[in-house]
Amino acid sequence: MKIGVLKETFPGERRVALTPNLIPTLTKAGHQIIVETSAGEAAGFLDSQYAEKGAIIAPRSDVFTAELLLQVRGLGANPDAGRADLDHFERFQTLIAMCDPLSQPQLAKEIADRGVTLFSLELMPRITRAQSMDVLSSMATVAGYRAVLLGATALAKMFPMMTTAAGTITPAKVFVMGAGVAGLQAIASARRLGAQVSATDVRAAVREQVQSLGAKFVETPVEAGKAEGTGGYAKALDEESYQKQREAMSKVVAESDVVITTAAIPGRKAPILVTAEMVKLMQPGSVIVDLAAERGGNCELTKPGQTVVVGGVTILGPDNLPSDVPYHASQMFAKNVLTFLQHLISLGLPGKVHTDDEITRETLICRDGEVLNPRVRQLLNLP
């Protein structure tokens, strides 16, 4: 195949879908790699590095001649600037990217109308053999790490306990709400910096993981059965359950120096975990880092993409943290993509890959002008 790597057009996006070190794996298998000029520059990967590994460097119009296109953010995850690419797609092409089809199903339909075969990386099933292809977990790892650094920088205190000639400094208290991949990485990173860490999650099953990282697990009053979704991930709860959770967590939030929230439901607005009233109870100088800012935020006062100060509490609403660490984020993303691509090739790509395989079935959004994914079809009110 001729495989094209596109430069990202989403504002502030610095990642790239394929890194130079992975090029030889594909060229040795007989594929031709064409990379858009300066596609990896923002992440620290120069055109010369791609060329040295056997890739062809070309303008965007030439990259669109490839049978297979790789992107970090496709149209659905890049709704404004991504629209410019629609006219360049051809019916013979396959696109692998993050496309946010559960939030932007209509844009997935527009790609389908072009006859393009689309695989959306966000819908990778949470099964053991797909772990090496899971970009959401990889990027959540980066986000959890980065969130702690942002919180430590914004806090008016230092994280570790220190015994000095000027007296003893007590450790900062960090509270992590949500112990998924991002939350667990935040716990580990905060502990490395010396903070006193506690964490909560509606899934009681993660208690041991939280404790194994040296953090205290804070119980939530939500029934475990209501909180556990498919694949071991949290699912959306009813408002009464969220209200119980907020009431139970209010005291812990008030006593924390840094609160990191990580709760997100695919295709849904993020649940409110920290209300304006809870923020009022926090001490001036405290910090909230809201990792769900892109989905509206877990804090009622979060402004996506902005930093606001309310009653002396700093509320950070970062909207693309993996892009803040583009070198390693790109390496992880690209490795996930390569593994997924090799899986698809083993099933018949560039021809039609069969959908008996769960990984293919869950990630395939559209083919031959038709939306195939059941979840996306339902959102589009298709039979």
Contacts in CASP RR format, 6 or more apart in sequence:
PFRMAT RR
TARGET T0000
AUTHOR 0000-0000-0000
METHOD contacts of the structure
MODEL  1
MKIGVLKETFPGERRVALTPNLIPTLTKAGHQIIVETSAGEAAGFLDSQY
AEKGAIIAPRSDVFTAELLLQVRGLGANPDAGRADLDHFERFQTLIAMCD
PLSQPQLAKEIADRGVTLFSLELMPRITRAQSMDVLSSMATVAGYRAVLL
GATALAKMFPMMTTAAGTITPAKVFVMGAGVAGLQAIASARRLGAQVSAT
DVRAAVREQVQSLGAKFVETPVEAGKAEGTGGYAKALDEESYQKQREAMS
KVVAESDVVITTAAIPGRKAPILVTAEMVKLMQPGSVIVDLAAERGGNCE
LTKPGQTVVVGGVTILGPDNLPSDVPYHASQMFAKNVLTFLQHLISLGLP
GKVHTDDEITRETLICRDGEVLNPRVRQLLNLP
1 31 0 8 1.000
1 32 0 8 1.000
1 66 0 8 1.000
1 67 0 8 1.000
1 68 0 8 1.000
1 349 0 8 1.000
1 350 0 8 1.000
2 31 0 8 1.000
2 32 0 8 1.000
2 34 0 8 1.000
2 65 0 8 1.000
2 66 0 8 1.000
2 67 0 8 1.000
2 68 0 8 1.000
3 26 0 8 1.000
3 31 0 8 1.000
3 32 0 8 1.000
3 33 0 8 1.000
3 34 0 8 1.000
3 66 0 8 1.000
3 67 0 8 1.000
3 68 0 8 1.000
3 69 0 8 1.000
3 70 0 8 1.000
3 341 0 8 1.000
4 33 0 8 1.000
4 34 0 8 1.000
4 35 0 8 1.000
4 36 0 8 1.000
4 63 0 8 1.000
4 66 0 8 1.000
4 68 0 8 1.000
4 69 0 8 1.000
4 70 0 8 1.000
5 16 0 8 1.000
5 17 0 8 1.000
5 18 0 8 1.000
5 33 0 8 1.000
5 34 0 8 1.000
5 35 0 8 1.000
5 36 0 8 1.000
5 39 0 8 1.000
5 55 0 8 1.000
5 63 0 8 1.000
5 69 0 8 1.000
5 70 0 8 1.000
6 17 0 8 1.000
6 36 0 8 1.000
6 39 0 8 1.000
6 60 0 8 1.000
6 63 0 8 1.000
6 69 0 8 1.000
6 70 0 8 1.000
6 71 0 8 1.000
6 85 0 8 1.000
7 16 0 8 1.000
7 36 0 8 1.000
7 37 0 8 1.000
7 38 0 8 1.000
7 39 0 8 1.000
7 40 0 8 1.000
7 60 0 8 1.000
8 14 0 8 1.000
8 15 0 8 1.000
8 16 0 8 1.000
8 39 0 8 1.000
8 42 0 8 1.000
8 71 0 8 1.000
8 72 0 8 1.000
8 73 0 8 1.000
8 78 0 8 1.000
9 73 0 8 1.000
9 78 0 8 1.000
9 81 0 8 1.000
9 82 0 8 1.000
9 84 0 8 1.000
9 85 0 8 1.000
10 72 0 8 1.000
10 73 0 8 1.000
10 77 0 8 1.000
10 78 0 8 1.000
10 81 0 8 1.000
10 82 0 8 1.000
11 81 0 8 1.000
12 320 0 8 1.000
12 323 0 8 1.000
13 72 0 8 1.000
13 73 0 8 1.000
13 78 0 8 1.000
13 320 0 8 1.000
13 323 0 8 1.000
14 42 0 8 1.000
14 43 0 8 1.000
14 323 0 8 1.000
14 324 0 8 1.000
14 326 0 8 1.000
15 42 0 8 1.000
15 43 0 8 1.000
15 72 0 8 1.000
15 322 0 8 1.000
15 323 0 8 1.000
15 326 0 8 1.000
15 329 0 8 1.000
15 330 0 8 1.000
15 333 0 8 1.000
16 39 0 8 1.000
16 40 0 8 1.000
16 42 0 8 1.000
16 43 0 8 1.000
16 45 0 8 1.000
16 72 0 8 1.000
16 326 0 8 1.000
16 330 0 8 1.000
16 334 0 8 1.000
17 70 0 8 1.000
17 71 0 8 1.000
17 72 0 8 1.000
17 96 0 8 1.000
17 97 0 8 1.000
17 330 0 8 1.000
17 333 0 8 1.000
17 334 0 8 1.000
17 337 0 8 1.000
18 33 0 8 1.000
18 35 0 8 1.000
18 70 0 8 1.000
18 334 0 8 1.000
18 337 0 8 1.000
18 338 0 8 1.000
19 43 0 8 1.000
19 45 0 8 1.000
19 330 0 8 1.000
19 331 0 8 1.000
19 334 0 8 1.000
20 45 0 8 1.000
20 49 0 8 1.000
20 50 0 8 1.000
20 52 0 8 1.000
20 53 0 8 1.000
20 55 0 8 1.000
21 53 0 8 1.000
21 331 0 8 1.000
22 334 0 8 1.000
22 335 0 8 1.000
22 338 0 8 1.000
23 33 0 8 1.000
23 50 0 8 1.000
23 53 0 8 1.000
23 54 0 8 1.000
23 55 0 8 1.000
24 53 0 8 1.000
24 54 0 8 1.000
25 338 0 8 1.000
26 33 0 8 1.000
26 338 0 8 1.000
26 341 0 8 1.000
27 33 0 8 1.000
27 53 0 8 1.000
27 54 0 8 1.000
27 55 0 8 1.000
29 345 0 8 1.000
32 56 0 8 1.000
33 50 0 8 1.000
33 54 0 8 1.000
33 55 0 8 1.000
33 56 0 8 1.000
34 55 0 8 1.000
34 56 0 8 1.000
34 57 0 8 1.000
34 58 0 8 1.000
34 62 0 8 1.000
34 63 0 8 1.000
34 65 0 8 1.000
34 66 0 8 1.000
35 47 0 8 1.000
35 50 0 8 1.000
35 55 0 8 1.000
35 56 0 8 1.000
35 57 0 8 1.000
35 58 0 8 1.000
35 63 0 8 1.000
36 57 0 8 1.000
36 58 0 8 1.000
36 59 0 8 1.000
36 60 0 8 1.000
36 63 0 8 1.000
37 47 0 8 1.000
37 57 0 8 1.000
37 58 0 8 1.000
37 59 0 8 1.000
37 60 0 8 1.000
38 47 0 8 1.000
39 50 0 8 1.000
40 46 0 8 1.000
40 47 0 8 1.000
40 50 0 8 1.000
40 330 0 8 1.000
41 47 0 8 1.000
42 326 0 8 1.000
43 326 0 8 1.000
43 327 0 8 1.000
43 329 0 8 1.000
43 330 0 8 1.000
44 326 0 8 1.000
44 327 0 8 1.000
45 327 0 8 1.000
45 330 0 8 1.000
47 57 0 8 1.000
50 57 0 8 1.000
51 57 0 8 1.000
60 88 0 8 1.000
61 88 0 8 1.000
63 69 0 8 1.000
64 85 0 8 1.000
64 88 0 8 1.000
64 89 0 8 1.000
64 90 0 8 1.000
64 93 0 8 1.000
66 93 0 8 1.000
67 92 0 8 1.000
67 93 0 8 1.000
67 94 0 8 1.000
67 350 0 8 1.000
68 93 0 8 1.000
68 94 0 8 1.000
68 95 0 8 1.000
68 96 0 8 1.000
68 341 0 8 1.000
68 349 0 8 1.000
68 350 0 8 1.000
69 93 0 8 1.000
69 94 0 8 1.000
69 95 0 8 1.000
69 96 0 8 1.000
69 97 0 8 1.000
70 96 0 8 1.000
70 97 0 8 1.000
70 337 0 8 1.000
70 341 0 8 1.000
71 95 0 8 1.000
71 96 0 8 1.000
71 97 0 8 1.000
71 98 0 8 1.000
72 97 0 8 1.000
72 98 0 8 1.000
72 333 0 8 1.000
73 82 0 8 1.000
73 97 0 8 1.000
73 98 0 8 1.000
73 99 0 8 1.000
74 82 0 8 1.000
74 85 0 8 1.000
74 95 0 8 1.000
74 97 0 8 1.000
74 98 0 8 1.000
74 99 0 8 1.000
75 82 0 8 1.000
75 83 0 8 1.000
75 85 0 8 1.000
75 86 0 8 1.000
75 99 0 8 1.000
75 104 0 8 1.000
75 107 0 8 1.000
75 108 0 8 1.000
75 110 0 8 1.000
75 111 0 8 1.000
76 82 0 8 1.000
76 99 0 8 1.000
76 100 0 8 1.000
76 101 0 8 1.000
76 103 0 8 1.000
76 104 0 8 1.000
76 107 0 8 1.000
76 108 0 8 1.000
77 97 0 8 1.000
77 98 0 8 1.000
77 99 0 8 1.000
77 100 0 8 1.000
77 104 0 8 1.000
79 104 0 8 1.000
79 107 0 8 1.000
86 110 0 8 1.000
86 111 0 8 1.000
86 114 0 8 1.000
89 95 0 8 1.000
89 111 0 8 1.000
89 114 0 8 1.000
89 115 0 8 1.000
89 116 0 8 1.000
90 114 0 8 1.000
90 116 0 8 1.000
91 114 0 8 1.000
91 115 0 8 1.000
91 116 0 8 1.000
93 116 0 8 1.000
93 117 0 8 1.000
94 116 0 8 1.000
94 117 0 8 1.000
94 118 0 8 1.000
94 119 0 8 1.000
94 349 0 8 1.000
94 350 0 8 1.000
95 111 0 8 1.000
95 116 0 8 1.000
95 117 0 8 1.000
95 118 0 8 1.000
95 119 0 8 1.000
96 119 0 8 1.000
96 121 0 8 1.000
96 337 0 8 1.000
96 340 0 8 1.000
96 341 0 8 1.000
97 118 0 8 1.000
97 119 0 8 1.000
97 120 0 8 1.000
97 121 0 8 1.000
98 120 0 8 1.000
98 121 0 8 1.000
98 122 0 8 1.000
98 135 0 8 1.000
99 107 0 8 1.000
99 108 0 8 1.000
99 111 0 8 1.000
99 118 0 8 1.000
99 120 0 8 1.000
99 121 0 8 1.000
99 122 0 8 1.000
99 365 0 8 1.000
100 120 0 8 1.000
100 122 0 8 1.000
100 267 0 8 1.000
101 107 0 8 1.000
101 108 0 8 1.000
101 120 0 8 1.000
101 122 0 8 1.000
101 123 0 8 1.000
101 365 0 8 1.000
101 373 0 8 1.000
101 375 0 8 1.000
101 376 0 8 1.000
102 122 0 8 1.000
102 123 0 8 1.000
102 266 0 8 1.000
102 267 0 8 1.000
102 375 0 8 1.000
102 376 0 8 1.000
102 379 0 8 1.000
103 267 0 8 1.000
105 371 0 8 1.000
105 376 0 8 1.000
105 379 0 8 1.000
105 380 0 8 1.000
106 380 0 8 1.000
108 118 0 8 1.000
108 120 0 8 1.000
108 365 0 8 1.000
108 366 0 8 1.000
108 371 0 8 1.000
108 373 0 8 1.000
108 376 0 8 1.000
109 366 0 8 1.000
109 371 0 8 1.000
109 380 0 8 1.000
111 118 0 8 1.000
111 365 0 8 1.000
111 366 0 8 1.000
112 118 0 8 1.000
112 365 0 8 1.000
112 366 0 8 1.000
112 369 0 8 1.000
112 370 0 8 1.000
112 371 0 8 1.000
113 369 0 8 1.000
114 369 0 8 1.000
115 366 0 8 1.000
115 367 0 8 1.000
115 368 0 8 1.000
115 369 0 8 1.000
116 366 0 8 1.000
116 369 0 8 1.000
117 364 0 8 1.000
117 366 0 8 1.000
117 367 0 8 1.000
117 368 0 8 1.000
118 364 0 8 1.000
118 365 0 8 1.000
118 366 0 8 1.000
118 367 0 8 1.000
119 340 0 8 1.000
119 344 0 8 1.000
119 363 0 8 1.000
119 364 0 8 1.000
119 365 0 8 1.000
120 363 0 8 1.000
120 365 0 8 1.000
120 373 0 8 1.000
121 133 0 8 1.000
121 135 0 8 1.000
121 136 0 8 1.000
121 336 0 8 1.000
121 337 0 8 1.000
121 340 0 8 1.000
121 363 0 8 1.000
122 135 0 8 1.000
122 136 0 8 1.000
122 266 0 8 1.000
123 362 0 8 1.000
123 363 0 8 1.000
123 365 0 8 1.000
123 373 0 8 1.000
123 375 0 8 1.000
124 130 0 8 1.000
124 133 0 8 1.000
124 134 0 8 1.000
124 135 0 8 1.000
124 136 0 8 1.000
124 340 0 8 1.000
124 359 0 8 1.000
124 362 0 8 1.000
124 363 0 8 1.000
125 231 0 8 1.000
125 358 0 8 1.000
125 359 0 8 1.000
125 362 0 8 1.000
125 363 0 8 1.000
126 134 0 8 1.000
126 230 0 8 1.000
126 231 0 8 1.000
126 232 0 8 1.000
126 233 0 8 1.000
127 231 0 8 1.000
127 358 0 8 1.000
127 359 0 8 1.000
129 359 0 8 1.000
130 358 0 8 1.000
130 359 0 8 1.000
131 137 0 8 1.000
132 335 0 8 1.000
132 336 0 8 1.000
132 339 0 8 1.000
133 336 0 8 1.000
133 337 0 8 1.000
133 339 0 8 1.000
133 340 0 8 1.000
133 343 0 8 1.000
133 359 0 8 1.000
134 336 0 8 1.000
135 332 0 8 1.000
135 333 0 8 1.000
135 336 0 8 1.000
135 337 0 8 1.000
136 181 0 8 1.000
137 181 0 8 1.000
138 329 0 8 1.000
138 332 0 8 1.000
138 333 0 8 1.000
138 335 0 8 1.000
138 336 0 8 1.000
139 322 0 8 1.000
139 329 0 8 1.000
139 332 0 8 1.000
139 333 0 8 1.000
140 180 0 8 1.000
140 181 0 8 1.000
140 182 0 8 1.000
140 183 0 8 1.000
140 185 0 8 1.000
140 262 0 8 1.000
141 181 0 8 1.000
141 182 0 8 1.000
141 185 0 8 1.000
141 332 0 8 1.000
142 321 0 8 1.000
142 322 0 8 1.000
142 325 0 8 1.000
142 328 0 8 1.000
142 329 0 8 1.000
142 332 0 8 1.000
143 182 0 8 1.000
143 185 0 8 1.000
143 291 0 8 1.000
143 321 0 8 1.000
143 322 0 8 1.000
144 182 0 8 1.000
144 183 0 8 1.000
144 185 0 8 1.000
144 186 0 8 1.000
144 189 0 8 1.000
144 260 0 8 1.000
144 262 0 8 1.000
144 291 0 8 1.000
144 321 0 8 1.000
145 185 0 8 1.000
145 186 0 8 1.000
145 189 0 8 1.000
145 325 0 8 1.000
146 318 0 8 1.000
146 321 0 8 1.000
146 322 0 8 1.000
146 324 0 8 1.000
146 325 0 8 1.000
147 182 0 8 1.000
147 186 0 8 1.000
147 260 0 8 1.000
147 262 0 8 1.000
147 289 0 8 1.000
147 291 0 8 1.000
147 318 0 8 1.000
147 321 0 8 1.000
148 174 0 8 1.000
148 186 0 8 1.000
148 189 0 8 1.000
148 190 0 8 1.000
148 193 0 8 1.000
148 260 0 8 1.000
148 289 0 8 1.000
149 189 0 8 1.000
150 289 0 8 1.000
150 316 0 8 1.000
150 318 0 8 1.000
151 258 0 8 1.000
151 260 0 8 1.000
151 287 0 8 1.000
151 289 0 8 1.000
151 316 0 8 1.000
152 159 0 8 1.000
152 172 0 8 1.000
152 193 0 8 1.000
152 258 0 8 1.000
154 287 0 8 1.000
154 289 0 8 1.000
154 307 0 8 1.000
154 314 0 8 1.000
154 316 0 8 1.000
155 172 0 8 1.000
155 257 0 8 1.000
155 258 0 8 1.000
155 285 0 8 1.000
155 286 0 8 1.000
155 287 0 8 1.000
156 285 0 8 1.000
157 169 0 8 1.000
157 172 0 8 1.000
157 257 0 8 1.000
158 169 0 8 1.000
158 172 0 8 1.000
159 171 0 8 1.000
159 172 0 8 1.000
159 174 0 8 1.000
159 190 0 8 1.000
159 193 0 8 1.000
159 194 0 8 1.000
159 195 0 8 1.000
160 169 0 8 1.000
160 171 0 8 1.000
160 172 0 8 1.000
160 193 0 8 1.000
160 194 0 8 1.000
160 195 0 8 1.000
161 168 0 8 1.000
161 169 0 8 1.000
161 170 0 8 1.000
161 171 0 8 1.000
161 194 0 8 1.000
162 168 0 8 1.000
162 169 0 8 1.000
163 169 0 8 1.000
171 194 0 8 1.000
171 195 0 8 1.000
171 196 0 8 1.000
172 194 0 8 1.000
172 195 0 8 1.000
172 196 0 8 1.000
172 257 0 8 1.000
172 258 0 8 1.000
173 195 0 8 1.000
173 196 0 8 1.000
173 197 0 8 1.000
173 198 0 8 1.000
173 255 0 8 1.000
173 256 0 8 1.000
173 257 0 8 1.000
173 258 0 8 1.000
174 186 0 8 1.000
174 190 0 8 1.000
174 195 0 8 1.000
174 196 0 8 1.000
174 197 0 8 1.000
174 198 0 8 1.000
174 256 0 8 1.000
174 257 0 8 1.000
174 258 0 8 1.000
174 259 0 8 1.000
174 260 0 8 1.000
175 197 0 8 1.000
175 198 0 8 1.000
175 199 0 8 1.000
175 200 0 8 1.000
175 218 0 8 1.000
175 252 0 8 1.000
175 253 0 8 1.000
175 256 0 8 1.000
175 258 0 8 1.000
175 259 0 8 1.000
175 260 0 8 1.000
176 183 0 8 1.000
176 186 0 8 1.000
176 187 0 8 1.000
176 190 0 8 1.000
176 197 0 8 1.000
176 198 0 8 1.000
176 199 0 8 1.000
176 200 0 8 1.000
176 215 0 8 1.000
176 259 0 8 1.000
176 260 0 8 1.000
176 262 0 8 1.000
177 199 0 8 1.000
177 200 0 8 1.000
177 201 0 8 1.000
177 249 0 8 1.000
177 259 0 8 1.000
177 260 0 8 1.000
177 261 0 8 1.000
177 262 0 8 1.000
177 263 0 8 1.000
177 273 0 8 1.000
177 274 0 8 1.000
177 298 0 8 1.000
178 199 0 8 1.000
178 200 0 8 1.000
178 201 0 8 1.000
178 202 0 8 1.000
178 234 0 8 1.000
178 261 0 8 1.000
178 262 0 8 1.000
178 263 0 8 1.000
179 187 0 8 1.000
179 199 0 8 1.000
179 200 0 8 1.000
179 201 0 8 1.000
179 203 0 8 1.000
179 206 0 8 1.000
179 209 0 8 1.000
179 210 0 8 1.000
179 262 0 8 1.000
180 201 0 8 1.000
180 206 0 8 1.000
180 233 0 8 1.000
180 234 0 8 1.000
180 262 0 8 1.000
182 262 0 8 1.000
182 291 0 8 1.000
183 199 0 8 1.000
183 260 0 8 1.000
183 262 0 8 1.000
184 206 0 8 1.000
184 209 0 8 1.000
184 210 0 8 1.000
184 213 0 8 1.000
186 260 0 8 1.000
186 262 0 8 1.000
187 197 0 8 1.000
187 199 0 8 1.000
187 210 0 8 1.000
187 213 0 8 1.000
187 214 0 8 1.000
187 215 0 8 1.000
188 213 0 8 1.000
190 197 0 8 1.000
190 258 0 8 1.000
190 260 0 8 1.000
191 197 0 8 1.000
191 213 0 8 1.000
191 214 0 8 1.000
191 215 0 8 1.000
195 258 0 8 1.000
197 213 0 8 1.000
197 214 0 8 1.000
197 215 0 8 1.000
197 216 0 8 1.000
198 215 0 8 1.000
198 216 0 8 1.000
198 217 0 8 1.000
198 218 0 8 1.000
198 252 0 8 1.000
198 256 0 8 1.000
199 210 0 8 1.000
199 215 0 8 1.000
199 216 0 8 1.000
199 217 0 8 1.000
199 218 0 8 1.000
200 217 0 8 1.000
200 218 0 8 1.000
200 219 0 8 1.000
200 220 0 8 1.000
200 249 0 8 1.000
200 252 0 8 1.000
201 210 0 8 1.000
201 220 0 8 1.000
201 234 0 8 1.000
202 220 0 8 1.000
202 222 0 8 1.000
202 224 0 8 1.000
202 226 0 8 1.000
202 227 0 8 1.000
202 234 0 8 1.000
202 237 0 8 1.000
202 241 0 8 1.000
202 245 0 8 1.000
203 224 0 8 1.000
203 227 0 8 1.000
203 228 0 8 1.000
203 232 0 8 1.000
203 234 0 8 1.000
204 219 0 8 1.000
204 224 0 8 1.000
204 227 0 8 1.000
205 224 0 8 1.000
205 228 0 8 1.000
205 232 0 8 1.000
207 217 0 8 1.000
210 216 0 8 1.000
210 217 0 8 1.000
211 217 0 8 1.000
218 249 0 8 1.000
218 252 0 8 1.000
219 248 0 8 1.000
220 244 0 8 1.000
220 245 0 8 1.000
220 248 0 8 1.000
220 249 0 8 1.000
221 244 0 8 1.000
221 245 0 8 1.000
221 248 0 8 1.000
222 237 0 8 1.000
222 241 0 8 1.000
222 244 0 8 1.000
222 245 0 8 1.000
226 237 0 8 1.000
226 241 0 8 1.000
227 234 0 8 1.000
227 235 0 8 1.000
227 237 0 8 1.000
227 241 0 8 1.000
228 234 0 8 1.000
228 235 0 8 1.000
229 235 0 8 1.000
234 263 0 8 1.000
234 265 0 8 1.000
235 265 0 8 1.000
236 265 0 8 1.000
236 268 0 8 1.000
236 271 0 8 1.000
237 245 0 8 1.000
237 271 0 8 1.000
242 271 0 8 1.000
242 272 0 8 1.000
242 273 0 8 1.000
245 273 0 8 1.000
246 272 0 8 1.000
246 273 0 8 1.000
246 274 0 8 1.000
246 275 0 8 1.000
246 278 0 8 1.000
249 273 0 8 1.000
249 274 0 8 1.000
249 278 0 8 1.000
250 277 0 8 1.000
250 278 0 8 1.000
250 281 0 8 1.000
253 259 0 8 1.000
253 274 0 8 1.000
253 278 0 8 1.000
253 281 0 8 1.000
253 282 0 8 1.000
254 278 0 8 1.000
254 281 0 8 1.000
254 282 0 8 1.000
254 283 0 8 1.000
256 282 0 8 1.000
256 286 0 8 1.000
257 283 0 8 1.000
257 285 0 8 1.000
257 286 0 8 1.000
257 287 0 8 1.000
258 286 0 8 1.000
258 287 0 8 1.000
258 288 0 8 1.000
258 289 0 8 1.000
259 274 0 8 1.000
259 282 0 8 1.000
259 286 0 8 1.000
259 287 0 8 1.000
259 288 0 8 1.000
259 289 0 8 1.000
260 288 0 8 1.000
260 289 0 8 1.000
260 291 0 8 1.000
261 273 0 8 1.000
261 274 0 8 1.000
261 288 0 8 1.000
261 289 0 8 1.000
261 290 0 8 1.000
261 291 0 8 1.000
261 292 0 8 1.000
261 297 0 8 1.000
261 298 0 8 1.000
261 299 0 8 1.000
262 291 0 8 1.000
262 292 0 8 1.000
262 298 0 8 1.000
263 270 0 8 1.000
263 271 0 8 1.000
263 273 0 8 1.000
263 292 0 8 1.000
263 298 0 8 1.000
264 270 0 8 1.000
264 291 0 8 1.000
264 292 0 8 1.000
264 295 0 8 1.000
265 271 0 8 1.000
265 295 0 8 1.000
267 295 0 8 1.000
268 295 0 8 1.000
269 295 0 8 1.000
269 296 0 8 1.000
270 292 0 8 1.000
270 295 0 8 1.000
270 296 0 8 1.000
270 297 0 8 1.000
270 298 0 8 1.000
271 298 0 8 1.000
272 297 0 8 1.000
272 298 0 8 1.000
272 299 0 8 1.000
272 300 0 8 1.000
273 298 0 8 1.000
273 299 0 8 1.000
274 288 0 8 1.000
274 298 0 8 1.000
274 299 0 8 1.000
274 300 0 8 1.000
275 300 0 8 1.000
276 300 0 8 1.000
276 301 0 8 1.000
276 310 0 8 1.000
279 288 0 8 1.000
279 299 0 8 1.000
279 300 0 8 1.000
279 301 0 8 1.000
279 310 0 8 1.000
279 311 0 8 1.000
279 313 0 8 1.000
279 315 0 8 1.000
280 311 0 8 1.000
282 288 0 8 1.000
282 313 0 8 1.000
283 313 0 8 1.000
284 311 0 8 1.000
284 312 0 8 1.000
284 313 0 8 1.000
285 312 0 8 1.000
285 313 0 8 1.000
285 314 0 8 1.000
286 312 0 8 1.000
286 313 0 8 1.000
286 314 0 8 1.000
287 313 0 8 1.000
287 314 0 8 1.000
287 315 0 8 1.000
287 316 0 8 1.000
288 299 0 8 1.000
288 302 0 8 1.000
288 313 0 8 1.000
288 314 0 8 1.000
288 315 0 8 1.000
288 316 0 8 1.000
289 316 0 8 1.000
289 317 0 8 1.000
289 318 0 8 1.000
290 297 0 8 1.000
290 298 0 8 1.000
290 299 0 8 1.000
290 302 0 8 1.000
290 315 0 8 1.000
290 316 0 8 1.000
290 317 0 8 1.000
290 318 0 8 1.000
291 298 0 8 1.000
291 318 0 8 1.000
291 321 0 8 1.000
292 298 0 8 1.000
292 302 0 8 1.000
293 302 0 8 1.000
293 303 0 8 1.000
293 304 0 8 1.000
293 305 0 8 1.000
293 316 0 8 1.000
293 317 0 8 1.000
293 318 0 8 1.000
293 319 0 8 1.000
294 304 0 8 1.000
294 319 0 8 1.000
294 320 0 8 1.000
296 302 0 8 1.000
296 304 0 8 1.000
297 304 0 8 1.000
297 317 0 8 1.000
299 315 0 8 1.000
301 308 0 8 1.000
301 310 0 8 1.000
301 315 0 8 1.000
302 308 0 8 1.000
302 315 0 8 1.000
302 317 0 8 1.000
303 315 0 8 1.000
303 317 0 8 1.000
304 317 0 8 1.000
304 319 0 8 1.000
305 317 0 8 1.000
305 318 0 8 1.000
305 319 0 8 1.000
306 317 0 8 1.000
307 314 0 8 1.000
307 315 0 8 1.000
307 316 0 8 1.000
307 317 0 8 1.000
308 314 0 8 1.000
308 315 0 8 1.000
309 315 0 8 1.000
318 324 0 8 1.000
322 329 0 8 1.000
322 333 0 8 1.000
323 329 0 8 1.000
340 359 0 8 1.000
340 363 0 8 1.000
341 349 0 8 1.000
343 359 0 8 1.000
343 360 0 8 1.000
344 353 0 8 1.000
344 360 0 8 1.000
347 353 0 8 1.000
347 354 0 8 1.000
347 357 0 8 1.000
347 360 0 8 1.000
352 367 0 8 1.000
353 360 0 8 1.000
353 364 0 8 1.000
354 360 0 8 1.000
355 361 0 8 1.000
355 364 0 8 1.000
355 372 0 8 1.000
362 373 0 8 1.000
364 372 0 8 1.000
364 373 0 8 1.000
365 371 0 8 1.000
365 372 0 8 1.000
365 373 0 8 1.000
365 376 0 8 1.000
366 372 0 8 1.000
366 373 0 8 1.000
371 377 0 8 1.000
371 380 0 8 1.000
371 382 0 8 1.000
377 383 0 8 1.000
END
